[in-house]
Amino acid sequence: MKTVFFTECSVSLSTLFFTPAIAVETQTMQPISFAFNGSNTAILFLVVMGMLMVFACGFLYMEAKSLLQAYQKNKTQLLGKDARPFIRLTPQQIKKLLLVLRSKKHGLLLFLGLFCTPAVWAQTSMKLEDRPLLQEPGILITIGLLLIPIVLGVWMMVVQVRRLIQSQRKKMVKQDIDHLVHYFENLSEEDLEVFMQRKEALDYTLSRETLLSDEAAADQRGLIQIQEREGLPVVSAKKRNATQLTVDPQLAKVILWFLGTATFWLLVGTTVGEYLGIKFVAPDIDHNSWLSFGRLRPVHTNAVFWGWSSLGMIGLGYYIVPRVSNTALANYSWAWYSLILINASVLFGSLSLMMGINNGGGEYREYIWPIMLLFALGLYFTLRNYLQTIAQRKTEEIYISNWYIVAAVIFITVVAIVGYLPFWQDGLGETIVQGYYMHQAVGMWFMLFTLGIVYYFVPQQLNKPIYSYSLGILAFWTQILFYTLIGTHHFVFSAIPWWLQTVAIVASVGMVIPVVAGTTNFVMTFKGAWHKMRDSYTVPFFVVGIIFYFTGSLQGTAESFRFTNLLWHFTDFTVAHSHLTMYGIIAFLLWGGIYALVPQLTGKEAPQITVGAHFWLALIGLLFYSIPLMYGGTLRGILWMGDAPFIESVKLMMPYWLWRAIGGTLMWVSHLFFAFNFYRMTRTLQPEELIQTDIALEQVQQRMKSTTNS
């Protein structure tokens, strides 16, 4: 442990040692510091990737087609008079079955080791045809980062399809066994001799080339099974997560209220966002000042920021902090005060923004200070509650989750105060404070807090400890060091001092350290446990969140370069980037935590099919939303750099705004599924369900008593 920590700290200290030199170099750096020798290399790479993806898609198509053809052509036949062949059973398996039946050992025989399907990969390629841009390092980095979630997302989908195919083949084999068992039970001696002759025919095998044919399958020698099946499974069964924990009912009630109100604000905020997305396609849909774009946009952002994300994080924090401290929550009244104050802040803030009453400052701080004061008071009660709970902990050390969670609440308290102090609300000071406020809210509040959530729930769901405590501490302190300096990279080429812009760019590059350290820690924790993705509906949410944590964070580094900043700033590219981070990271990690925790508090689970619908609609919707905006934003930036008329860029963005509305609609529909799932996980049992539950509990207790007595 000491050696690993020394090595990690050495890397960090070495980076810090060279930071001044990097800062000097950054002030004079050229837009193109690295490039392929020619754009042909990049084009060739994309073509090769595209060919591999097309080949994989074709392979998957042929695999699925063969299975479906088996369903359409095969018909069940009986051995003997109906000449039923059991082609799915090997001679060795039939021998074992005969031995069991002849020794009068009847029973259900499952899975005799006949499950082998080839791996299938299906991927889609993203084409970029603007060759000069492929020589820019920031754009190359962004392309690579975009390919990571796309490839991994499609891989996850292919794994699920492959599991469905395997599951169906297993089911067909099991049905063969059941039919064969039933047949043997009613078999006479004469028929048994006939069967043994047919078994010898089954021992004869043909090469794959001999069996290939375009004609309908027919059996003359008992070599193949012609069978037809219906009812392909929609989703594969997942492991249940409803093992109820021993939690104080007061604490469980507080947590569920936090998560329930967070779900409410998610629906409200994203419904407003959905309406705004439609306005891009149909701007004249209404003429009401309360529903104008300028008023509704901050309603959307602040509702999902301070309503959905903040309440969801704090609610999960109220479970994690006392849990890892092995003690009770310090004060339940403070938790209720925090819940009421934060909800009141978001409610009054949304109404005031729709009425046209706002702070007039920068992004994400549109609430006027009396309303934001309610939010700050809610944070005060939460922070005090967390600190007192940790102070009375029964463990010697403070687990890393509590480091991240408490640090996040401390930082957002400071950020909220600094952002609303009257001293820097004019001129360049206001611009610098806006950069600080906006980025610290994202990186030091949402990101720090959700990382603390991941450090608890990922090891819990995988049932194994975090890979490296030292990597977690390294990521913690380097994020505090670098993230607090990067706010002004949003204002490159502005009137703020050049050296301050350079510091922000250097710190953005320094963010590679905590991002890589954290991602490595999470990925190595998954080492040897990737198979649990197949059996869990919570782990995929964490995996997607971790992927976007890596890609979205490093994309921010790529955007901070001067050329890419000049190209993408003020375009829809930044909108896509903010959704990749706040939605792809924060929302997915919160959903993973909620799906992991709530069933353990209530003992009830959501239908797995609706959880799957939520996951895939949210992921696909996010990709449909962000990738077109990134591509269109890049083209728009090129037009602006070429001094094209502004209206030309507006016309250019119309098809990409349509994709924005489509992706946003898919995301919004996924939230409806999530709200339904949350209701199913928290709904009160009906009287008849309570009776059935009591009966089941009594049966379990009786079995336990009988086992103990025996």
ZIKA-V228353 format. One record per residue. RES is the residue in three letters. PHI is phi in degrees with one decimal (999 if undefined). Layout:
BEGIN
RES,PHI  RES,PHI
END
This chain:
BEGIN
MET,999  LYS,-67.0  THR,-64.7  VAL,-61.6  PHE,-63.9  PHE,-64.2  THR,-64.7  GLU,-65.4  CYS,-66.9  SER,-63.8  VAL,-61.0  SER,-62.7  LEU,-66.2  SER,-63.8  THR,-63.4  LEU,-64.9  PHE,-63.9  PHE,-90.4  THR,-59.4  PRO,-58.9  ALA,-64.8  ILE,-63.1  ALA,-62.2  VAL,-64.9  GLU,-66.1  THR,-64.5  GLN,-67.5  THR,-116.2  MET,-70.2  GLN,-88.5  PRO,-58.1  ILE,-107.5  SER,-102.1  PHE,-149.8  ALA,-159.1  PHE,-65.3  ASN,-61.4  GLY,-162.1  SER,-69.7  ASN,-61.7  THR,-62.7  ALA,-65.2  ILE,-62.1  LEU,-61.6  PHE,-61.8  LEU,-65.8  VAL,-64.6  VAL,-61.8  MET,-61.1  GLY,-63.4  MET,-64.2  LEU,-63.3  MET,-67.3  VAL,-63.5  PHE,-61.0  ALA,-64.7  CYS,-61.3  GLY,-62.6  PHE,-62.7  LEU,-64.2  TYR,-62.2  MET,-64.6  GLU,-63.8  ALA,-66.6  LYS,-64.1  SER,-62.8  LEU,-68.2  LEU,-66.7  GLN,-63.7  ALA,-63.2  TYR,-69.2  GLN,-76.1  LYS,-97.0  ASN,-75.1  LYS,-133.1  THR,-69.9  GLN,-127.1  LEU,-106.0  LEU,-72.6  GLY,89.8  LYS,-63.7  ASP,-91.3  ALA,54.6  ARG,-77.7  PRO,-99.6  PHE,-112.9  ILE,-67.3  ARG,-78.5  LEU,-101.5  THR,-78.4  PRO,-57.1  GLN,-62.6  GLN,-67.4  ILE,-66.1  LYS,-59.3  LYS,-60.7  LEU,-66.0  LEU,-63.5  LEU,-61.3  VAL,-65.4  LEU,-69.0  ARG,-68.9  SER,-89.9  LYS,63.5  LYS,-98.3  HIS,-87.1  GLY,162.2  LEU,-83.1  LEU,-106.0  LEU,-122.0  PHE,52.8  LEU,-95.6  GLY,82.5  LEU,-124.8  PHE,-123.1  CYS,-146.9  THR,-121.0  PRO,-68.7  ALA,-71.1  VAL,-126.8  TRP,-127.0  ALA,-134.6  GLN,-139.2  THR,-117.7  SER,-104.2  MET,-115.9  LYS,-96.9  LEU,-123.8  GLU,-111.4  ASP,-86.5  ARG,-63.5  PRO,-58.2  LEU,-67.1  LEU,-70.6  GLN,-95.6  GLU,-92.9  PRO,-60.6  GLY,-62.4  ILE,-72.5  LEU,-62.4  ILE,-62.1  THR,-63.8  ILE,-60.5  GLY,-61.4  LEU,-68.2  LEU,-68.7  LEU,-67.4  ILE,-61.4  PRO,-67.0  ILE,-65.4  VAL,-62.6  LEU,-69.2  GLY,-64.2  VAL,-66.7  TRP,-60.1  MET,-61.9  MET,-66.9  VAL,-64.8  VAL,-59.8  GLN,-65.3  VAL,-62.7  ARG,-62.1  ARG,-64.7  LEU,-62.9  ILE,-63.4  GLN,-62.4  SER,-62.2  GLN,-68.1  ARG,-66.4  LYS,-62.1  LYS,-63.7  MET,-65.6  VAL,-64.8  LYS,-62.1  GLN,-65.4  ASP,-59.7  ILE,-64.2  ASP,-60.7  HIS,-64.4  LEU,-67.7  VAL,-60.5  HIS,-62.2  TYR,-68.0  PHE,-64.7  GLU,-64.2  ASN,-111.7  LEU,-92.4  SER,-87.5  GLU,-64.2  GLU,-64.4  ASP,-65.8  LEU,-65.4  GLU,-63.7  VAL,-62.4  PHE,-63.9  MET,-63.5  GLN,-65.5  ARG,-66.9  LYS,-64.0  GLU,-61.9  ALA,-66.8  LEU,-66.0  ASP,-67.7  TYR,-78.0  THR,-119.6  LEU,-116.3  SER,-73.2  ARG,-62.9  GLU,-65.8  THR,-67.6  LEU,-81.8  LEU,-70.5  SER,-169.0  ASP,-91.1  GLU,-83.5  ALA,-64.7  ALA,-69.2  ALA,-141.9  ASP,-120.8  GLN,-116.9  ARG,-123.9  GLY,76.5  LEU,-92.3  ILE,-131.1  GLN,-111.2  ILE,-101.3  GLN,-141.9  GLU,-125.9  ARG,-127.8  GLU,-128.6  GLY,83.8  LEU,-60.7  PRO,-66.4  VAL,-80.6  VAL,-133.3  SER,-81.6  ALA,-70.2  LYS,-108.6  LYS,-70.4  ARG,-68.2  ASN,-122.0  ALA,-101.8  THR,-69.3  GLN,-73.4  LEU,-90.8  THR,-87.4  VAL,-126.4  ASP,-55.6  PRO,-55.4  GLN,-63.5  LEU,-66.6  ALA,-59.9  LYS,-64.7  VAL,-61.2  ILE,-61.3  LEU,-65.2  TRP,-68.7  PHE,-60.7  LEU,-69.3  GLY,-66.9  THR,-68.2  ALA,-62.5  THR,-62.2  PHE,-60.4  TRP,-70.8  LEU,-63.4  LEU,-65.1  VAL,-64.4  GLY,-63.7  THR,-79.2  THR,-65.4  VAL,-62.7  GLY,-62.9  GLU,-62.0  TYR,-65.0  LEU,-66.4  GLY,-62.8  ILE,-66.5  LYS,-62.7  PHE,-64.8  VAL,-88.7  ALA,-128.2  PRO,-65.7  ASP,-97.8  ILE,-68.4  ASP,-149.8  HIS,-136.3  ASN,-100.4  SER,-62.7  TRP,-64.7  LEU,-104.9  SER,-68.0  PHE,-61.7  GLY,-63.2  ARG,-91.8  LEU,-76.1  ARG,-60.5  PRO,-66.6  VAL,-61.5  HIS,-62.6  THR,-65.5  ASN,-71.1  ALA,-66.6  VAL,-77.5  PHE,-72.1  TRP,-87.7  GLY,-89.6  TRP,-69.8  SER,-66.5  SER,-65.9  LEU,-64.3  GLY,-63.2  MET,-65.0  ILE,-62.5  GLY,-61.2  LEU,-65.2  GLY,-63.8  TYR,-65.9  TYR,-88.9  ILE,-69.1  VAL,-58.1  PRO,-69.8  ARG,-65.5  VAL,-76.9  SER,-87.2  ASN,56.9  THR,-150.7  ALA,-85.9  LEU,-63.3  ALA,-63.3  ASN,-151.0  TYR,-75.3  SER,-63.2  TRP,-62.3  ALA,-63.7  TRP,-67.4  TYR,-59.4  SER,-61.5  LEU,-60.1  ILE,-66.3  LEU,-65.8  ILE,-67.8  ASN,-64.3  ALA,-63.9  SER,-61.6  VAL,-68.6  LEU,-64.1  PHE,-65.3  GLY,-64.5  SER,-64.5  LEU,-65.2  SER,-66.1  LEU,-65.3  MET,-67.8  MET,-81.6  GLY,92.9  ILE,-97.4  ASN,-146.5  ASN,-72.4  GLY,72.1  GLY,-93.0  GLY,-94.1  GLU,-67.2  TYR,71.7  ARG,-128.5  GLU,-78.1  TYR,-63.1  ILE,-69.6  TRP,-62.9  PRO,-63.1  ILE,-73.8  MET,-67.3  LEU,-64.1  LEU,-61.2  PHE,-63.0  ALA,-62.7  LEU,-65.2  GLY,-61.5  LEU,-64.6  TYR,-60.2  PHE,-64.7  THR,-66.5  LEU,-61.0  ARG,-63.4  ASN,-65.3  TYR,-61.0  LEU,-63.7  GLN,-68.3  THR,-65.0  ILE,-67.4  ALA,-63.4  GLN,-100.0  ARG,-63.9  LYS,-104.1  THR,-104.1  GLU,-74.2  GLU,-103.8  ILE,-96.5  TYR,-64.8  ILE,-60.5  SER,-59.1  ASN,-69.2  TRP,-58.2  TYR,-65.4  ILE,-66.2  VAL,-66.8  ALA,-60.7  ALA,-63.1  VAL,-66.9  ILE,-63.2  PHE,-66.1  ILE,-67.4  THR,-64.3  VAL,-65.3  VAL,-62.5  ALA,-62.9  ILE,-67.2  VAL,-62.7  GLY,-66.3  TYR,-112.6  LEU,-65.1  PRO,-76.1  PHE,-67.3  TRP,-119.9  GLN,-102.7  ASP,-137.6  GLY,66.6  LEU,-65.5  GLY,-58.3  GLU,-64.9  THR,-64.9  ILE,-65.5  VAL,-64.1  GLN,-62.3  GLY,-60.5  TYR,-63.5  TYR,-62.0  MET,-63.2  HIS,-78.3  GLN,-70.2  ALA,-62.1  VAL,-75.3  GLY,-84.0  MET,-101.4  TRP,-111.7  PHE,-66.8  MET,-68.3  LEU,-60.3  PHE,-64.2  THR,-67.4  LEU,-63.8  GLY,-61.4  ILE,-63.6  VAL,-63.9  TYR,-63.9  TYR,-94.9  PHE,-77.1  VAL,-62.8  PRO,-60.6  GLN,-65.7  GLN,-70.7  LEU,-87.9  ASN,58.7  LYS,-154.3  PRO,-71.8  ILE,-62.5  TYR,-61.1  SER,-143.9  TYR,-67.7  SER,-65.7  LEU,-62.2  GLY,-64.1  ILE,-68.7  LEU,-59.9  ALA,-63.3  PHE,-62.1  TRP,-73.8  THR,-70.8  GLN,-65.6  ILE,-63.2  LEU,-67.1  PHE,-88.4  TYR,-67.4  THR,-71.7  LEU,-110.6  ILE,-98.1  GLY,-57.7  THR,-81.1  HIS,-71.4  HIS,-79.8  PHE,-124.9  VAL,-67.2  PHE,67.6  SER,-95.5  ALA,-83.1  ILE,-70.9  PRO,-54.1  TRP,-61.9  TRP,-64.9  LEU,-70.8  GLN,-61.9  THR,-65.7  VAL,-58.8  ALA,-64.8  ILE,-66.5  VAL,-63.0  ALA,-64.6  SER,-63.9  VAL,-66.5  GLY,-62.7  MET,-65.2  VAL,-59.3  ILE,-63.5  PRO,-66.0  VAL,-67.0  VAL,-66.5  ALA,-62.8  GLY,-65.9  THR,-63.1  THR,-59.3  ASN,-61.3  PHE,-69.4  VAL,-64.6  MET,-68.2  THR,-65.5  PHE,-74.6  LYS,-57.7  GLY,80.2  ALA,-129.9  TRP,-63.7  HIS,-63.8  LYS,-71.3  MET,-63.4  ARG,-69.2  ASP,-105.4  SER,-126.5  TYR,-99.5  THR,-96.4  VAL,-59.2  PRO,-57.6  PHE,-63.2  PHE,-67.1  VAL,-62.9  VAL,-62.9  GLY,-60.7  ILE,-67.4  ILE,-61.0  PHE,-71.2  TYR,-60.7  PHE,-71.0  THR,-70.7  GLY,-65.5  SER,-68.2  LEU,-70.8  GLN,-64.8  GLY,-61.0  THR,-62.3  ALA,-63.7  GLU,-69.3  SER,-76.6  PHE,-61.7  ARG,-64.9  PHE,-67.0  THR,-65.3  ASN,-65.4  LEU,-63.8  LEU,-76.4  TRP,-99.7  HIS,-64.5  PHE,72.4  THR,-99.5  ASP,-73.1  PHE,-60.2  THR,-67.5  VAL,-64.2  ALA,-63.2  HIS,-62.8  SER,-64.6  HIS,-73.9  LEU,-60.9  THR,-84.8  MET,-69.6  TYR,-96.7  GLY,-65.4  ILE,-95.4  ILE,-64.4  ALA,-64.3  PHE,-64.7  LEU,-67.9  LEU,-64.8  TRP,-61.8  GLY,-59.9  GLY,-65.4  ILE,-66.9  TYR,-65.6  ALA,-80.0  LEU,-91.0  VAL,-58.7  PRO,-59.9  GLN,-75.4  LEU,-84.5  THR,-104.8  GLY,78.3  LYS,-123.5  GLU,-114.7  ALA,-82.8  PRO,-59.3  GLN,-65.1  ILE,-68.1  THR,-76.7  VAL,-65.5  GLY,-63.2  ALA,-62.1  HIS,-59.1  PHE,-61.4  TRP,-72.5  LEU,-64.2  ALA,-66.1  LEU,-68.3  ILE,-65.4  GLY,-61.1  LEU,-63.5  LEU,-68.4  PHE,-62.8  TYR,-76.5  SER,-83.1  ILE,-65.2  PRO,-60.2  LEU,-66.4  MET,-65.9  TYR,-66.6  GLY,-64.0  GLY,-62.9  THR,-64.8  LEU,-63.2  ARG,-65.7  GLY,-61.8  ILE,-64.5  LEU,-61.3  TRP,-64.2  MET,-66.9  GLY,-91.1  ASP,60.8  ALA,-75.1  PRO,-58.4  PHE,-60.0  ILE,-64.3  GLU,-65.4  SER,-69.4  VAL,-67.3  LYS,-64.5  LEU,-61.3  MET,-81.6  MET,-56.2  PRO,-65.0  TYR,-73.6  TRP,-68.2  LEU,-64.3  TRP,-63.9  ARG,-59.2  ALA,-66.2  ILE,-65.0  GLY,-62.2  GLY,-63.1  THR,-65.7  LEU,-61.4  MET,-63.1  TRP,-64.2  VAL,-62.9  SER,-62.1  HIS,-69.8  LEU,-64.3  PHE,-62.4  PHE,-64.0  ALA,-61.6  PHE,-62.6  ASN,-62.7  PHE,-64.3  TYR,-62.4  ARG,-66.4  MET,-79.7  THR,-120.1  ARG,-64.7  THR,-77.8  LEU,-66.8  GLN,-74.4  PRO,-53.7  GLU,-66.9  GLU,-68.7  LEU,-63.5  ILE,-62.8  GLN,-62.2  THR,-64.8  ASP,-62.3  ILE,-62.5  ALA,-62.7  LEU,-65.0  GLU,-62.8  GLN,-62.9  VAL,-63.6  GLN,-62.8  GLN,-63.8  ARG,-63.8  MET,-63.6  LYS,-65.0  SER,-63.9  THR,-65.5  THR,-66.1  ASN,-66.5  SER,-71.4
END
